Amino acid sequence: MSEIAHVRGWEAFDSRGTPTVGCTVTLRDGSAGRAVAPSGASTGRYEAHELRDEDANRFEGRGVSRAVRNVGTELADAVRGMDAREWRAVDARLAAADGTESMERLGANAVLAVSLASCIAGAASERTPLHVHLGEGRGDLEIPLPMVNVVSGGAHASGAIDLQDVLVVPLAAGTFAEAIAWAWQVRRGTRLEAEERGMPTALVADEGGLGLPLARNEDAFEIVVSGAHRAGLEPGVDVALAVDVAANQLQDGDAYRLAVEGRALDSDELGAQVAAWCEAYPIVSVEDALSDDDWSGWTSLADRLPAHVQLLGDDLFVTNAERIRRGYESKAANAVLLKPNQAGTLARTEQALLTARDSGYRTVLSARSGDTEDPWLADLGVGWRTGQIKVGSTMRSERTAKWNRLLEIEAEVEAGGGTSRLATPFRDGTAP
């Protein structure tokens, strides 16, 4: 009775107020799953394709009525009657229905919404949490270590600084509850530090980070370190920093332009700058330090960074197994950011995850800047044991929905007499 009976789509809004695709899947036994697809601002050119209406008279061309129509017609026809519990088979049927590698025909936003809603409905039919449904009963639970936005710029904060995000990583926390509390304290400490320096702190970026008008990019590292000290935490011991450079957004011809500082750097110079930041500050993770086509620059930077630093590919890999394999062969990074909407289905996201693991890469599950109030990403992080998770700051409800779900999972396990542990990818002090 867990066969898919009805698939319904609708036009929803993401956290930036941009239209996106919502979907409800109802099974013959009455179980249902609901999901709203997220959307990114800083997107890689090799991501799966979002289908937009391109009608300038409606949402300035950003409407998704065509994608919604595809949910209720071709995609619904493709999966109707299938067992929703067999989510990989459902996803294979969805991908086949589109028939293109980038899902440009029916839209990855439409396909992902159906993929998610079907899987959630399957878990509901089994009367089991989504993370258990995805994890298929693997032992004790592991809660991913959070990376939490503190200061933001780039495409997330109207270029307040060139760097897209500076985040705190609670290295020494013992539980997820402690980890997220430490992150909250560091963000608060950073805000107080900024206010004492006379900076306005009312501007909140897309993912809840502080949009501070700083004179230099590295001032963001310095002020978050000061925020950690204010919180009574030791930088480099209790907590560390992570940075998302989002270098695609900095490209200007053959150069990378740091507009805040009035500098233009070539690939080698930007790599040297990133390495210098990692030597000067307690940084343990660097994301998208160079552009998504600068393979030789990535390989050079991987050799240049300190051994303990995680070099994380987002736009470089776009949750694509083939690009991850190329990165491994090129020694271009040592960690992969996973975003389900870059892949288009849960099954393709899982394939990217497994490819990363086979390559010895760490993995970080991530939300998007245009995200939704759905909590399913938290369950994916637990069920798939991604090790790390990055969803934004400790404010804005589309961010706290994921943190709250992780807090709930940890509390439920404890209340039920089970055991869980917080992942500790950085405890050994070295990169993978």
Solvent accessible surface area in square Angstrom, and as a share of the most:
residue,aa,sasa,rsa
1,M,148,0.66
2,S,5,0.03
3,E,55,0.24
4,I,0,0.00
5,A,17,0.13
6,H,122,0.55
7,V,15,0.09
8,R,146,0.53
9,G,17,0.17
10,W,63,0.22
11,E,52,0.23
12,A,15,0.12
13,F,117,0.49
14,D,9,0.05
15,S,29,0.19
16,R,73,0.27
17,G,46,0.44
18,T,20,0.12
19,P,3,0.02
20,T,2,0.01
21,V,0,0.00
22,G,0,0.00
23,C,0,0.00
24,T,24,0.14
25,V,0,0.00
26,T,40,0.23
27,L,4,0.02
28,R,128,0.47
29,D,55,0.29
30,G,55,0.53
31,S,12,0.08
32,A,50,0.38
33,G,3,0.03
34,R,113,0.41
35,A,0,0.00
36,V,3,0.02
37,A,1,0.00
38,P,6,0.04
39,S,0,0.00
40,G,7,0.07
41,A,40,0.31
42,S,10,0.06
43,T,62,0.36
44,G,6,0.06
45,R,142,0.52
46,Y,91,0.35
47,E,24,0.11
48,A,13,0.10
49,H,81,0.36
50,E,42,0.19
51,L,12,0.06
52,R,12,0.04
53,D,24,0.13
54,E,133,0.60
55,D,60,0.31
56,A,85,0.66
57,N,148,0.76
58,R,93,0.34
59,F,84,0.35
60,E,157,0.71
61,G,7,0.07
62,R,96,0.35
63,G,0,0.00
64,V,0,0.00
65,S,45,0.29
66,R,92,0.33
67,A,0,0.00
68,V,27,0.15
69,R,135,0.49
70,N,22,0.11
71,V,0,0.00
72,G,37,0.36
73,T,63,0.37
74,E,71,0.32
75,L,0,0.00
76,A,0,0.00
77,D,92,0.48
78,A,16,0.12
79,V,0,0.00
80,R,110,0.40
81,G,36,0.34
82,M,27,0.12
83,D,40,0.21
84,A,0,0.00
85,R,103,0.37
86,E,103,0.46
87,W,8,0.03
88,R,104,0.38
89,A,47,0.37
90,V,1,0.00
91,D,4,0.02
92,A,63,0.49
93,R,112,0.41
94,L,0,0.00
95,A,22,0.17
96,A,76,0.59
97,A,25,0.20
98,D,3,0.02
99,G,61,0.58
100,T,42,0.24
101,E,134,0.60
102,S,36,0.23
103,M,0,0.00
104,E,97,0.44
105,R,117,0.43
106,L,3,0.02
107,G,0,0.00
108,A,3,0.02
109,N,6,0.03
110,A,0,0.00
111,V,0,0.00
112,L,0,0.00
113,A,0,0.00
114,V,0,0.00
115,S,1,0.01
116,L,1,0.00
117,A,0,0.00
118,S,1,0.00
119,C,0,0.00
120,I,38,0.19
121,A,0,0.00
122,G,0,0.00
123,A,4,0.03
124,A,37,0.29
125,S,21,0.14
126,E,79,0.36
127,R,183,0.67
128,T,33,0.19
129,P,58,0.36
130,L,20,0.10
131,H,9,0.04
132,V,59,0.34
133,H,16,0.07
134,L,3,0.01
135,G,6,0.06
136,E,110,0.50
137,G,63,0.60
138,R,112,0.41
139,G,68,0.65
140,D,88,0.46
141,L,33,0.17
142,E,19,0.08
143,I,0,0.00
144,P,0,0.00
145,L,4,0.02
146,P,0,0.00
147,M,2,0.01
148,V,0,0.00
149,N,0,0.00
150,V,0,0.00
151,V,0,0.00
152,S,0,0.00
153,G,0,0.00
154,G,17,0.16
155,A,42,0.32
156,H,13,0.06
157,A,7,0.05
158,S,116,0.75
159,G,40,0.38
160,A,21,0.17
161,I,0,0.00
162,D,13,0.07
163,L,1,0.00
164,Q,8,0.04
165,D,0,0.00
166,V,0,0.00
167,L,2,0.01
168,V,0,0.00
169,V,0,0.00
170,P,0,0.00
171,L,26,0.13
172,A,42,0.33
173,A,1,0.00
174,G,50,0.48
175,T,64,0.37
176,F,0,0.00
177,A,48,0.37
178,E,67,0.30
179,A,0,0.00
180,I,19,0.09
181,A,43,0.33
182,W,38,0.13
183,A,0,0.00
184,W,135,0.47
185,Q,60,0.27
186,V,0,0.00
187,R,19,0.07
188,R,107,0.39
189,G,3,0.03
190,T,0,0.00
191,R,73,0.27
192,L,47,0.24
193,E,28,0.13
194,A,0,0.00
195,E,76,0.34
196,E,130,0.58
197,R,102,0.37
198,G,66,0.63
199,M,39,0.18
200,P,89,0.56
201,T,22,0.13
202,A,94,0.73
203,L,96,0.48
204,V,47,0.27
205,A,4,0.03
206,D,28,0.15
207,E,10,0.05
208,G,0,0.00
209,G,0,0.00
210,L,1,0.01
211,G,3,0.03
212,L,0,0.00
213,P,77,0.48
214,L,13,0.06
215,A,78,0.60
216,R,113,0.41
217,N,0,0.00
218,E,45,0.20
219,D,26,0.13
220,A,0,0.00
221,F,0,0.00
222,E,61,0.27
223,I,0,0.00
224,V,0,0.00
225,V,27,0.16
226,S,22,0.14
227,G,0,0.00
228,A,2,0.01
229,H,105,0.47
230,R,97,0.35
231,A,21,0.16
232,G,66,0.63
233,L,14,0.07
234,E,85,0.38
235,P,20,0.13
236,G,41,0.40
237,V,95,0.55
238,D,33,0.17
239,V,1,0.01
240,A,1,0.01
241,L,4,0.02
242,A,2,0.02
243,V,3,0.02
244,D,5,0.03
245,V,1,0.00
246,A,3,0.02
247,A,0,0.00
248,N,26,0.13
249,Q,84,0.37
250,L,13,0.06
251,Q,73,0.32
252,D,71,0.37
253,G,67,0.64
254,D,145,0.75
255,A,24,0.18
256,Y,7,0.03
257,R,109,0.40
258,L,1,0.00
259,A,75,0.58
260,V,47,0.27
261,E,48,0.21
262,G,66,0.63
263,R,84,0.31
264,A,51,0.40
265,L,18,0.09
266,D,71,0.37
267,S,31,0.20
268,D,84,0.44
269,E,86,0.38
270,L,1,0.00
271,G,2,0.02
272,A,43,0.34
273,Q,32,0.14
274,V,1,0.00
275,A,10,0.08
276,A,51,0.39
277,W,7,0.02
278,C,4,0.03
279,E,130,0.58
280,A,74,0.57
281,Y,38,0.15
282,P,35,0.22
283,I,0,0.00
284,V,14,0.08
285,S,1,0.01
286,V,0,0.00
287,E,4,0.02
288,D,4,0.02
289,A,0,0.00
290,L,4,0.02
291,S,2,0.01
292,D,0,0.00
293,D,71,0.37
294,D,26,0.13
295,W,23,0.08
296,S,90,0.58
297,G,10,0.09
298,W,0,0.00
299,T,40,0.23
300,S,52,0.34
301,L,2,0.01
302,A,36,0.28
303,D,123,0.64
304,R,92,0.34
305,L,17,0.08
306,P,25,0.16
307,A,82,0.63
308,H,66,0.29
309,V,3,0.02
310,Q,0,0.00
311,L,1,0.01
312,L,1,0.00
313,G,0,0.00
314,D,6,0.03
315,D,3,0.02
316,L,0,0.00
317,F,0,0.00
318,V,2,0.01
319,T,4,0.02
320,N,47,0.24
321,A,10,0.08
322,E,113,0.51
323,R,32,0.12
324,I,0,0.00
325,R,94,0.34
326,R,118,0.43
327,G,0,0.00
328,Y,116,0.44
329,E,134,0.60
330,S,37,0.24
331,K,153,0.65
332,A,0,0.00
333,A,10,0.07
334,N,29,0.15
335,A,0,0.00
336,V,0,0.00
337,L,0,0.00
338,L,0,0.00
339,K,15,0.07
340,P,4,0.02
341,N,11,0.06
342,Q,5,0.02
343,A,7,0.05
344,G,0,0.00
345,T,1,0.00
346,L,2,0.01
347,A,25,0.19
348,R,65,0.24
349,T,0,0.00
350,E,20,0.09
351,Q,95,0.42
352,A,0,0.00
353,L,2,0.01
354,L,85,0.42
355,T,12,0.07
356,A,0,0.00
357,R,92,0.34
358,D,127,0.66
359,S,16,0.11
360,G,48,0.46
361,Y,20,0.07
362,R,34,0.12
363,T,8,0.05
364,V,0,0.00
365,L,0,0.00
366,S,3,0.02
367,A,7,0.05
368,R,6,0.02
369,S,3,0.02
370,G,0,0.00
371,D,6,0.03
372,T,4,0.02
373,E,97,0.44
374,D,7,0.04
375,P,60,0.38
376,W,13,0.05
377,L,4,0.02
378,A,0,0.00
379,D,5,0.03
380,L,0,0.00
381,G,0,0.00
382,V,3,0.02
383,G,4,0.04
384,W,6,0.02
385,R,70,0.25
386,T,4,0.02
387,G,14,0.14
388,Q,1,0.01
389,I,0,0.00
390,K,12,0.05
391,V,1,0.01
392,G,0,0.00
393,S,0,0.00
394,T,23,0.14
395,M,77,0.34
396,R,76,0.28
397,S,82,0.53
398,E,14,0.06
399,R,0,0.00
400,T,35,0.20
401,A,23,0.18
402,K,3,0.01
403,W,5,0.02
404,N,85,0.44
405,R,35,0.13
406,L,0,0.00
407,L,58,0.29
408,E,80,0.36
409,I,1,0.00
410,E,22,0.10
411,A,58,0.45
412,E,85,0.38
413,V,23,0.13
414,E,136,0.61
415,A,93,0.72
416,G,68,0.65
417,G,69,0.67
418,G,39,0.37
419,T,81,0.47
420,S,38,0.25
421,R,133,0.48
422,L,9,0.04
423,A,4,0.03
424,T,52,0.31
425,P,28,0.17
426,F,19,0.08
427,R,127,0.46
428,D,105,0.54
429,G,44,0.42
430,T,68,0.40
431,A,20,0.15
432,P,78,0.49
